[in-house]
Amino acid sequence: MRVDPHRIIERPIITEEAQIQTAKANQYTFRVNPKATKGQIRDAIEQIFQANGIKVVAVNTMNYQGKVRNRMASRRAGRRAAWKKAIVTLRSGDKIELI
């Protein structure tokens, strides 16, 4: 089953730590669909940025549970959605322009 790559890769995570990883280790951080596998993430990155001719070397993923937050109006606890982060390592010399 083929899935649209833009449904797998939700958005890049651009933080100070992510920028340091990009500069030192050629690793890029993305927020991805929680049901996506490493193989699907690899294929989606290569398809989205195929004009650059990039090659993904490794994909590391982390699952995050949603935080419990208090809602002031109703005084009930709510929960933010769970999400998944992927750190994608590219071969040396490859580059993605995110900004």
N, C-alpha and C positions, 0 to 999 in steps of 0.2 A: 504494500500500500504506500503510495507516494503522498507525502504531506508537503504543503507549501512551506518553503524554508522561512518565510517571514512569520509563520505561526509558531515555529520552533524557537527562533531567536526573537525575543521580545524587544530588547534594547541593550545598548552597551552601558556598562557601569563605569562612570568617569569620576573617580575619586583620586585623592592624592596617592594613596597606596597603589591603586591600579595603574596610575601613570608611572610610578617608580618601577613596577613590574614590567611595563612596556619598554621602558628605557634600558633596564638591566638584562632582562631575560627574554625579550621579544614575546611576552605573554599578554593577551588581551582578555578582559573580563566582560561577560555578558550575562544578562538576566534571561533565563530560558524557561520554556514550558516545563512544569514539574514532571510531566510524563515522558519527556524526551530522553532518549538514550544517548550514550556517548557517540555511537556511530551516526545517529541522526543529526546530532549537533555538528559533528565533523563534516558531514555532507552538506548541511545547510550553510555553514560558513564558507565552504569552498564554492557553493553555487552562488551565494549572494555576492561574493567578492571575486568572481571568476574573471572579471576584466583585469584585475591585478595579477592573476595567475598565481595565487597563493597556494601553499600546501600546508595542511595542518599536520603537525608532528604528534601532538598529544592533547588530550582533553581530560581535565580534572573537574569533577562536579561536587557540589555541596548542597544539601537540602537544609532549608531554614524553616522552622516552625513559626507560625504567626504569633505575634505578641498579644497578650491579654491587655486590653485597654479599658479604662472606665469611661462610660458615657455619662456626661454631666447631666443631661436633660432627664434621663430615666433612672440614673444611679444604678445601672446594671452593667455588668462586665460584658464586653464584646471582644471579638478576636479578629485580628488582621489576618489576611490570607497567607497561607504558607507559600514559599517560593523557592526557586532553584537557581543557583549561580554556577556558571561554567567558566573555567579559566582555560583558554585555548592557547597552546604554544605553537608558533609558526616556525618554519625552518629559517635559518639565518639568511638575512638578505631580504626576506619578505616583509611587507609593511602594509598596515591598514590605516587609511586616513579617516578617523572618526570625527574630528572637528574641522 
